[in-house]
Amino acid sequence: MSYATLADRAAVVTGAASGMGAATARLLAANGARVALLSRRADRLDALAAEIAAAGGRAVAVPVDVTDQASVDAAVKAVHAAHGAADLVVNNAGVMLPNPLEDGRVDEWTRMIDTNVTGALRIIRAFTADLTAAAAAGRPADLVNISSIAAHATFPNYAVYGATKAALTHLSTLLRTELGPRDVRVTNIEPGLTETELGQHVDNAALSEQLRGMFEAIGGLSAEEIADVVGFVASRPAHVNLRQVVVLPTRQA
């Protein structure tokens, strides 16, 4: 779909190197937004920025590690230098590393919490002033958090991942009490099975095979379909906040 009201908005998309982040960046740029592409993989960001520019869009590659505060601080300066203050922030960076809890994979727990929760908080804190200023000036201002159906549905061996996504979902709810009265919209999107690179990070052979079987039996959503939801919620009239969107393949529902 085309979303004319996204034209000339200044958007920040984390996890933009692949999957839902890259698809969202393409959609926002195609609809006239100035997009800052944030991710750790600079080579992929550069390629995506070049692709968007070749299609007539505006994008800047901003390498960042959301688990590092100094890196986030530097990214904010780069975004402001390239596009000015942001009025649309899509918190998409995330990692999924399932394993039985009894395996005691503290390395995986730490990585998921640092990326999915603390990393999201760093980005939110970094751009809150931008969003509230845009809203105070009478412009739309959006914080879109990409959570997961795992915040609600229970999957064995996904306990820590699900807990991090439940934290992000509840954080979105609480942030609406702080930002909503200041006219900043907070939207929480919970995709179900979606074709992204998340599954490639699973190092448990049995769980990896189980995940493949779910995709074969149910069929996954495309990253572009989730991006379309982001475009839709961010293009509503400024006084309309679609606060919670759960998006599932029909057979998963």
FENSULTA-V668328 format. One record per backbone hydrogen bond with DSSP energy under -1.0 kcal/mol. CO is the residue of the C=O (numbers start at 1). NH is the residue of the N-H. E is the energy in kcal/mol with one decimal. If there is no record, write none. Layout:
co:CO nh:NH e:E
co:CO nh:NH e:E
This chain:
co:3 nh:6 e:-1.7
co:4 nh:7 e:-1.7
co:6 nh:9 e:-1.9
co:9 nh:34 e:-3.3
co:10 nh:87 e:-2.6
co:10 nh:88 e:-1.4
co:11 nh:36 e:-2.9
co:12 nh:90 e:-3.3
co:13 nh:38 e:-2.6
co:18 nh:22 e:-1.6
co:19 nh:23 e:-2.4
co:20 nh:24 e:-2.4
co:21 nh:25 e:-2.4
co:22 nh:26 e:-2.4
co:23 nh:27 e:-2.3
co:24 nh:28 e:-2.7
co:25 nh:29 e:-2.5
co:26 nh:30 e:-2.6
co:27 nh:31 e:-1.1
co:28 nh:33 e:-2.5
co:29 nh:32 e:-1.9
co:32 nh:8 e:-2.6
co:34 nh:11 e:-3.1
co:35 nh:60 e:-2.2
co:36 nh:13 e:-2.4
co:37 nh:62 e:-3.2
co:38 nh:16 e:-2.5
co:39 nh:64 e:-2.6
co:40 nh:42 e:-1.3
co:41 nh:45 e:-1.9
co:42 nh:46 e:-2.7
co:43 nh:47 e:-1.9
co:44 nh:48 e:-2.4
co:45 nh:49 e:-2.9
co:46 nh:50 e:-2.2
co:47 nh:51 e:-2.1
co:48 nh:52 e:-2.6
co:49 nh:53 e:-2.3
co:50 nh:54 e:-2.4
co:51 nh:55 e:-1.2
co:52 nh:57 e:-2.9
co:53 nh:56 e:-1.8
co:58 nh:35 e:-2.4
co:60 nh:37 e:-3.1
co:65 nh:68 e:-2.1
co:68 nh:72 e:-2.0
co:69 nh:73 e:-2.6
co:70 nh:74 e:-2.1
co:71 nh:75 e:-2.0
co:72 nh:76 e:-2.2
co:73 nh:77 e:-1.6
co:74 nh:78 e:-2.0
co:75 nh:79 e:-2.7
co:76 nh:80 e:-2.6
co:77 nh:81 e:-2.3
co:78 nh:82 e:-1.8
co:79 nh:83 e:-3.1
co:80 nh:84 e:-1.3
co:87 nh:142 e:-2.3
co:88 nh:12 e:-2.8
co:89 nh:144 e:-3.3
co:90 nh:14 e:-2.4
co:90 nh:92 e:-1.2
co:91 nh:146 e:-2.6
co:100 nh:103 e:-1.7
co:101 nh:104 e:-2.0
co:104 nh:106 e:-2.3
co:105 nh:109 e:-2.3
co:106 nh:110 e:-2.8
co:107 nh:111 e:-1.9
co:108 nh:112 e:-2.6
co:109 nh:113 e:-2.7
co:110 nh:114 e:-2.7
co:111 nh:115 e:-1.9
co:112 nh:116 e:-2.8
co:113 nh:117 e:-1.6
co:113 nh:118 e:-2.4
co:114 nh:119 e:-1.3
co:117 nh:121 e:-2.4
co:118 nh:122 e:-2.2
co:119 nh:123 e:-1.9
co:120 nh:124 e:-2.5
co:121 nh:125 e:-2.8
co:122 nh:126 e:-2.1
co:123 nh:127 e:-1.6
co:124 nh:128 e:-1.1
co:127 nh:131 e:-2.2
co:128 nh:132 e:-2.7
co:129 nh:133 e:-1.9
co:130 nh:134 e:-2.3
co:131 nh:135 e:-2.4
co:132 nh:136 e:-2.3
co:133 nh:137 e:-1.4
co:134 nh:139 e:-2.5
co:135 nh:138 e:-1.8
co:141 nh:185 e:-2.7
co:142 nh:89 e:-2.7
co:143 nh:187 e:-2.7
co:144 nh:91 e:-2.9
co:145 nh:189 e:-2.8
co:148 nh:151 e:-2.1
co:149 nh:152 e:-2.1
co:149 nh:153 e:-3.0
co:155 nh:158 e:-1.9
co:157 nh:99 e:-1.7
co:158 nh:162 e:-3.1
co:159 nh:163 e:-2.1
co:160 nh:164 e:-2.2
co:161 nh:165 e:-2.0
co:162 nh:166 e:-2.5
co:163 nh:167 e:-2.0
co:164 nh:168 e:-1.8
co:165 nh:169 e:-2.5
co:166 nh:170 e:-2.5
co:167 nh:171 e:-2.5
co:168 nh:172 e:-2.1
co:169 nh:173 e:-1.6
co:170 nh:174 e:-2.4
co:171 nh:175 e:-2.7
co:172 nh:176 e:-1.5
co:175 nh:179 e:-3.5
co:176 nh:180 e:-1.5
co:179 nh:182 e:-1.2
co:179 nh:184 e:-2.2
co:180 nh:183 e:-2.3
co:185 nh:143 e:-2.6
co:187 nh:145 e:-2.9
co:188 nh:245 e:-2.7
co:189 nh:147 e:-2.7
co:190 nh:247 e:-2.1
co:191 nh:149 e:-2.3
co:193 nh:221 e:-3.0
co:194 nh:196 e:-1.1
co:197 nh:200 e:-1.3
co:198 nh:201 e:-1.6
co:199 nh:202 e:-1.1
co:204 nh:208 e:-2.7
co:205 nh:209 e:-2.3
co:206 nh:210 e:-2.1
co:207 nh:211 e:-2.2
co:208 nh:212 e:-2.1
co:209 nh:213 e:-2.2
co:210 nh:214 e:-1.8
co:211 nh:215 e:-1.9
co:212 nh:216 e:-2.2
co:213 nh:217 e:-2.3
co:214 nh:218 e:-2.8
co:215 nh:219 e:-1.3
co:221 nh:195 e:-3.1
co:222 nh:226 e:-1.2
co:223 nh:227 e:-2.2
co:224 nh:228 e:-2.0
co:225 nh:229 e:-1.1
co:226 nh:230 e:-1.9
co:227 nh:231 e:-2.6
co:228 nh:232 e:-2.1
co:229 nh:233 e:-2.6
co:230 nh:234 e:-2.1
co:237 nh:240 e:-2.6
co:241 nh:243 e:-1.3
co:243 nh:188 e:-2.5
co:245 nh:190 e:-3.2
co:247 nh:192 e:-2.6
co:249 nh:252 e:-1.0
co:249 nh:253 e:-1.7
